[in-house]
Amino acid sequence: MLEGVHELLGQCGVDLGALSRIVVGVGPGNFTGLRIGIASALALGQALSTPVCGAGSVEALALGMHESLTGAVMAGATDARRGEVFGGAFRIAQGTLVAVVPVGAYEPTSLAEQLLSAAGGDDCWVAGTATSAYPDAFARAGLRMPPPDHPAHRVCARQLVRLVDGGDPRPARPAYHRLPDAEVNRLLAERAG
């Protein structure tokens, strides 16, 4: 991972010492992936004496859609597995995200219904990995989805930085929005035992 950071900075002609801050995605997302990414960012920040801040991936998806799509409500939705999606929806006013459906873990049909309600008859776009995992849930609700190869489906580092620049920096801690599988299994074993 850090080898990729060095390669990218080299291609851009930027020295590690020139970094004024490090922005890392804090999720929601895969538990192990979030921990590894955040730990790497914190280690790099400590080694460089550079501040590290976090930004939400669902919010970054919404902000990215706003750049290329026209609609009143932008929703990010990623596949959370276990028959759930991580999602949330926002209206965007003067570059600022205003939550209309809070970021959380949802059953796909439930999220689609909440998005439709929050849009109040306005266009609502939804993008992210959940649209390919559960396309029918969003299509039945009449929500708009970019084509599968559209860049709006990917969390972009530029959007994470824009969130921080726009006044939404977060601590570099994972935003899980639900219990990890290991904790769910432990609780089920306690109840059964």
C-alpha positions as CSV (number, residue, x, y, z in Angstrom):
1,M,0.0,0.0,0.0
2,L,2.7,2.5,1.0
3,E,4.7,1.5,-2.1
4,G,1.7,2.7,-4.1
5,V,1.8,6.0,-2.2
6,H,5.5,6.5,-3.0
7,E,4.9,5.6,-6.7
8,L,2.0,8.1,-7.0
9,L,3.9,10.9,-5.4
10,G,6.9,10.2,-7.6
11,Q,4.7,10.3,-10.7
12,C,3.4,13.7,-9.5
13,G,6.8,15.0,-8.6
14,V,5.9,15.5,-5.0
15,D,8.2,14.7,-2.1
16,L,6.8,13.0,1.0
17,G,8.1,15.9,3.1
18,A,5.9,18.4,1.1
19,L,2.7,16.9,2.4
20,S,0.8,19.3,4.6
21,R,-1.8,16.7,5.7
22,I,-3.0,13.2,5.0
23,V,-6.7,12.5,4.3
24,V,-8.0,8.9,4.7
25,G,-11.4,7.3,4.0
26,V,-13.0,6.2,7.3
27,G,-15.9,4.2,5.8
28,P,-18.3,2.8,6.3
29,G,-16.8,-0.3,4.7
30,N,-14.9,-3.5,5.2
31,F,-13.7,-3.8,8.7
32,T,-10.2,-5.1,8.0
33,G,-9.7,-2.8,5.0
34,L,-10.7,0.3,7.1
35,R,-8.3,-0.7,9.9
36,I,-5.4,-1.3,7.6
37,G,-5.9,1.9,5.6
38,I,-6.4,4.1,8.6
39,A,-3.4,2.5,10.5
40,S,-1.2,3.0,7.4
41,A,-2.3,6.7,7.2
42,L,-1.7,7.3,10.9
43,A,1.7,5.6,10.7
44,L,2.7,7.7,7.7
45,G,1.4,10.8,9.4
46,Q,3.4,10.0,12.6
47,A,6.6,9.3,10.6
48,L,6.2,12.6,8.7
49,S,4.8,14.7,11.7
50,T,1.9,15.4,9.4
51,P,-1.8,15.7,10.6
52,V,-4.2,12.9,9.5
53,C,-7.9,13.4,9.2
54,G,-10.7,11.3,7.9
55,A,-13.6,11.7,5.5
56,G,-16.7,9.5,4.9
57,S,-16.9,7.3,1.8
58,V,-20.7,7.6,1.4
59,E,-20.4,11.4,1.5
60,A,-17.6,11.3,-1.0
61,L,-19.7,9.3,-3.4
62,A,-22.5,11.9,-3.1
63,L,-20.1,14.8,-3.7
64,G,-18.6,13.0,-6.7
65,M,-22.1,12.5,-8.3
66,H,-22.8,16.2,-7.9
67,E,-19.9,17.0,-10.2
68,S,-21.2,14.9,-13.1
69,L,-25.0,14.3,-12.6
70,T,-27.9,16.7,-12.3
71,G,-30.4,15.9,-9.5
72,A,-31.7,17.2,-6.3
73,V,-30.7,14.3,-4.1
74,M,-27.4,12.3,-4.3
75,A,-27.1,9.0,-2.5
76,G,-24.1,6.9,-2.0
77,A,-24.6,3.2,-1.4
78,T,-22.0,0.5,-1.0
79,D,-22.5,-3.3,-0.6
80,A,-22.1,-4.1,3.1
81,R,-22.7,-7.8,2.5
82,R,-25.0,-9.8,4.9
83,G,-27.9,-8.5,2.7
84,E,-27.2,-4.9,3.7
85,V,-25.9,-1.7,2.2
86,F,-24.1,1.2,3.7
87,G,-25.8,4.3,2.4
88,G,-27.0,7.8,2.9
89,A,-28.4,10.7,0.9
90,F,-27.7,14.4,0.6
91,R,-29.0,17.6,-0.9
92,I,-26.1,19.7,-2.0
93,A,-26.3,23.5,-1.3
94,Q,-23.4,25.7,-2.4
95,G,-21.0,22.7,-2.3
96,T,-22.1,21.6,1.2
97,L,-23.8,18.3,1.9
98,V,-27.0,18.4,3.8
99,A,-28.0,14.9,5.0
100,V,-31.6,13.8,4.2
101,V,-31.0,10.1,4.9
102,P,-28.4,9.6,7.6
103,V,-25.4,7.3,6.8
104,G,-26.0,3.9,8.2
105,A,-26.4,0.2,7.4
106,Y,-29.7,-0.6,5.7
107,E,-31.6,-3.4,4.0
108,P,-31.5,-2.4,0.3
109,T,-35.3,-2.1,-0.2
110,S,-35.6,-0.1,3.0
111,L,-32.8,2.3,1.9
112,A,-34.4,2.7,-1.5
113,E,-37.8,3.6,0.1
114,Q,-36.1,6.1,2.4
115,L,-34.3,7.7,-0.6
116,L,-37.5,8.0,-2.6
117,S,-39.3,9.6,0.4
118,A,-36.4,12.0,1.1
119,A,-36.4,13.1,-2.6
120,G,-40.0,14.2,-2.2
121,G,-40.6,13.8,-6.0
122,D,-37.3,15.3,-7.0
123,D,-34.7,13.3,-9.0
124,C,-32.6,11.1,-6.7
125,W,-29.4,9.5,-8.0
126,V,-27.8,6.6,-6.3
127,A,-24.3,5.3,-7.0
128,G,-21.8,2.9,-5.5
129,T,-21.2,-0.9,-5.3
130,A,-24.7,-1.5,-3.9
131,T,-26.3,-0.6,-7.3
132,S,-24.6,-3.5,-8.9
133,A,-25.3,-5.8,-5.9
134,Y,-29.0,-4.9,-5.5
135,P,-30.0,-3.1,-8.8
136,D,-33.6,-4.2,-8.5
137,A,-34.2,-2.7,-5.1
138,F,-33.2,0.8,-6.4
139,A,-34.8,0.4,-9.9
140,R,-38.2,-0.7,-8.4
141,A,-38.2,2.5,-6.3
142,G,-37.7,4.6,-9.5
143,L,-34.3,5.8,-8.4
144,R,-31.8,6.9,-11.0
145,M,-28.5,5.0,-11.3
146,P,-25.5,5.9,-13.5
147,P,-24.3,3.2,-16.0
148,P,-22.2,0.5,-14.3
149,D,-18.9,1.9,-15.7
150,H,-19.6,5.5,-14.6
151,P,-16.9,7.0,-12.4
152,A,-19.6,8.1,-9.9
153,H,-19.6,4.5,-8.5
154,R,-16.1,4.9,-7.2
155,V,-14.9,6.7,-4.0
156,C,-12.3,9.2,-5.2
157,A,-9.5,10.6,-3.1
158,R,-10.2,14.1,-4.5
159,Q,-13.7,14.0,-3.1
160,L,-12.4,12.9,0.3
161,V,-10.1,15.9,0.3
162,R,-13.0,18.2,-0.8
163,L,-15.0,17.0,2.2
164,V,-12.2,17.9,4.6
165,D,-11.6,21.3,2.8
166,G,-15.4,22.0,3.0
167,G,-15.4,21.8,6.7
168,D,-16.1,18.1,7.3
169,P,-12.9,16.7,8.7
170,R,-13.3,13.7,11.0
171,P,-11.0,11.9,13.3
172,A,-9.1,9.1,11.6
173,R,-11.2,6.4,13.2
174,P,-13.3,3.7,11.4
175,A,-17.0,4.5,10.9
176,Y,-18.4,1.0,11.0
177,H,-22.2,1.6,11.4
178,R,-22.7,-2.0,12.5
179,L,-21.1,-4.8,14.5
180,P,-18.3,-6.8,12.8
181,D,-19.0,-10.5,12.0
182,A,-16.9,-11.7,14.8
183,E,-18.9,-9.7,17.4
184,V,-22.2,-10.8,15.9
185,N,-21.0,-14.5,16.1
186,R,-19.9,-14.0,19.7
187,L,-23.2,-12.5,20.7
188,L,-25.1,-15.3,19.0
189,A,-22.9,-17.9,20.8
190,E,-23.6,-16.2,24.1
191,R,-27.4,-16.3,23.5
192,A,-27.3,-19.9,22.4
193,G,-25.0,-21.0,25.2
